[in-house]
Structure formats: structure tokens, C-alpha cells
Amino acid sequence: MGEPSNRKKDEAAIRELVEAWAAAVRKGDRRGILRYHSQDMLMFDVPPPLQSKGLGAYEKTWDLYFSWSRERGVFDITEMSVTAGSEVAFVTALMRCAGTEPSGVESELDFRLTIGLCKIEDRWIVTHEHHSIPAS
């Protein structure tokens, strides 16, 4: 899986990337949300559409999220694990989001996040993102 020192450096860089992505969501910064994603990424999500192919389709999914909550703020990583090889990596995380819906109702959601990344020109790029919740 690569040199231990390089692996630690890559894991730290990926952790920082995911934290920056979550911070961008909290701020409503779409550019920041998209910054580390591949043009041809694939996402599986909880609300429809079930899958989004490409960066443009991924960006569009954020319309629903931002229309759901009138306020920014709660989009937190509660637990994260990073596994990095020399060219590919994955992240598993537990997340929590909460907000006030346009109707005034307070809402919250705990969900799972899995991210697949590839190292391209010495930069980690998100190529797959998967959000899920347990079936009820």
C-alpha cells in the first residue's frame, strides 16, 4: 500500500480534503463543494436521483439540499476513517446534517458517507461519492 510515511501524508491530505468539503457545504460554497471532484464522478444518493453521473449532475443535487434548509450550519462529520494506497483511496464516515425547512420545521438526518478517490497528477480527486441511510 505504499511507504508508511507517504501513506500517513496521503491520509492526512484526504482527511483535510473531506473536512474542507464539509465546511464548504456548511457555508453554502458550491465552488468549494465541487473543488476536489472529478468531471466524470459518480454519486449514489439518498433522495432521487438514485445516481448522478458527472460533475454537472452532482452540482445539481445540491439544489435540493440547499432548498431543504433555510439556514447553513449543521453538516458535521461525526466519525471518519481514511484508507490510502499510492493511487487510490477511500473514506468512510458517519455524518449529521440538520436545518430548518422552509415550513419552519426543524429537521435532522444522520447518514453514511463513502468516498472513492484517485490520485491524479499528485492530487487526490473524488471519483465516487455515496450517501446512504439504514433501511427502516
VENFEN-V283836 format. One record per residue. N is the residue number from 1. RES is the residue in one letter. SS is DSSP state (a for helix, b for strand, c for the rest). PHI is phi in degrees with one decimal (none if undefined). OMEGA is omega in radians with two decimals (999 if undefined). Layout:
[[N,RES,SS,PHI,OMEGA] [N,RES,SS,PHI,OMEGA]]
This chain:
[[1,M,c,none,3.12] [2,G,c,102.5,3.12] [3,E,c,-60.8,3.13] [4,P,a,-56.1,-3.12] [5,S,a,-68.6,3.09] [6,N,a,-66.7,-3.13] [7,R,a,-62.3,3.12] [8,K,a,-62.4,3.12] [9,K,a,-64.2,3.12] [10,D,a,-65.5,3.12] [11,E,a,-61.5,3.11] [12,A,a,-65.5,3.13] [13,A,a,-64.3,3.13] [14,I,a,-68.3,3.10] [15,R,a,-58.2,3.11] [16,E,a,-63.0,3.11] [17,L,a,-59.8,-3.11] [18,V,a,-66.8,3.09] [19,E,a,-62.8,3.12] [20,A,a,-65.7,3.09] [21,W,a,-60.9,3.14] [22,A,a,-62.6,3.10] [23,A,a,-64.3,3.11] [24,A,a,-63.3,3.09] [25,V,a,-62.8,-3.13] [26,R,a,-59.2,-3.12] [27,K,a,-86.9,-3.06] [28,G,c,74.0,-3.08] [29,D,c,-90.4,-3.09] [30,R,a,-60.9,3.12] [31,R,a,-60.4,3.10] [32,G,a,-67.3,3.11] [33,I,a,-62.4,-3.06] [34,L,a,-85.9,-2.94] [35,R,c,-47.8,-3.01] [36,Y,c,-105.7,-3.08] [37,H,b,-103.3,3.12] [38,S,b,-72.5,3.08] [39,Q,b,-57.9,-3.09] [40,D,b,-108.0,-3.13] [41,M,b,-64.7,3.09] [42,L,b,-128.6,3.09] [43,M,b,-127.2,2.95] [44,F,b,-106.2,-3.03] [45,D,c,-127.9,3.11] [46,V,c,-77.8,3.10] [47,P,c,-79.4,3.08] [48,P,c,-58.6,0.06] [49,P,c,-77.7,-3.11] [50,L,c,-60.4,3.08] [51,Q,b,-137.1,3.09] [52,S,b,-127.0,-3.12] [53,K,b,-109.1,3.10] [54,G,c,95.7,-3.07] [55,L,a,-64.4,3.13] [56,G,a,-63.3,3.12] [57,A,a,-66.8,3.09] [58,Y,a,-61.6,-3.14] [59,E,a,-59.5,-3.13] [60,K,a,-61.5,-3.14] [61,T,a,-63.1,-3.13] [62,W,a,-73.1,3.06] [63,D,a,-56.3,-3.14] [64,L,a,-62.8,-3.13] [65,Y,a,-60.1,-3.07] [66,F,a,-72.7,3.05] [67,S,a,-78.8,-3.14] [68,W,a,-69.1,-3.04] [69,S,c,-117.1,3.11] [70,R,c,-73.4,-3.07] [71,E,c,-118.5,3.03] [72,R,c,-93.7,3.00] [73,G,c,145.9,-3.04] [74,V,b,-99.2,3.01] [75,F,b,-154.0,-2.91] [76,D,b,-111.9,3.01] [77,I,b,-88.7,-3.13] [78,T,b,-96.2,3.10] [79,E,b,-158.0,-3.13] [80,M,b,-145.2,3.05] [81,S,b,-129.7,-3.12] [82,V,b,-121.2,3.04] [83,T,b,-124.7,-3.06] [84,A,b,-124.4,2.94] [85,G,c,-100.5,-3.12] [86,S,c,-78.8,-3.11] [87,E,c,-128.1,3.11] [88,V,b,-132.6,-3.13] [89,A,b,-152.9,2.99] [90,F,b,-141.9,-3.14] [91,V,b,-125.4,2.95] [92,T,b,-120.4,-3.10] [93,A,b,-151.4,2.93] [94,L,b,-106.0,-3.03] [95,M,b,-127.8,3.06] [96,R,b,-140.9,3.01] [97,C,b,-126.7,3.14] [98,A,b,-153.0,3.11] [99,G,b,-174.3,3.09] [100,T,b,-102.5,3.13] [101,E,c,-69.5,3.11] [102,P,c,-54.1,3.12] [103,S,c,-74.6,-3.11] [104,G,c,97.2,-3.14] [105,V,c,-74.7,3.05] [106,E,b,-79.2,-3.09] [107,S,b,-136.1,3.05] [108,E,b,-145.7,-3.10] [109,L,b,-147.2,2.96] [110,D,b,-98.9,-3.12] [111,F,b,-144.7,3.11] [112,R,b,-102.0,3.13] [113,L,b,-130.9,2.99] [114,T,b,-127.9,-3.14] [115,I,b,-125.9,3.01] [116,G,b,-107.0,-3.12] [117,L,b,-130.1,3.01] [118,C,b,-124.6,3.09] [119,K,b,-91.4,-3.10] [120,I,b,-123.6,-3.11] [121,E,c,50.0,3.07] [122,D,c,66.4,3.08] [123,R,b,-124.1,3.06] [124,W,b,-81.6,-3.10] [125,I,b,-126.3,3.10] [126,V,b,-76.2,3.10] [127,T,b,-108.9,3.11] [128,H,b,-147.1,3.10] [129,E,b,-135.0,-3.08] [130,H,b,-136.3,3.06] [131,H,b,-106.1,3.10] [132,S,b,-150.6,3.01] [133,I,c,-130.1,3.10] [134,P,c,-63.2,3.07] [135,A,c,-67.0,-3.13] [136,S,c,-104.0,999]]
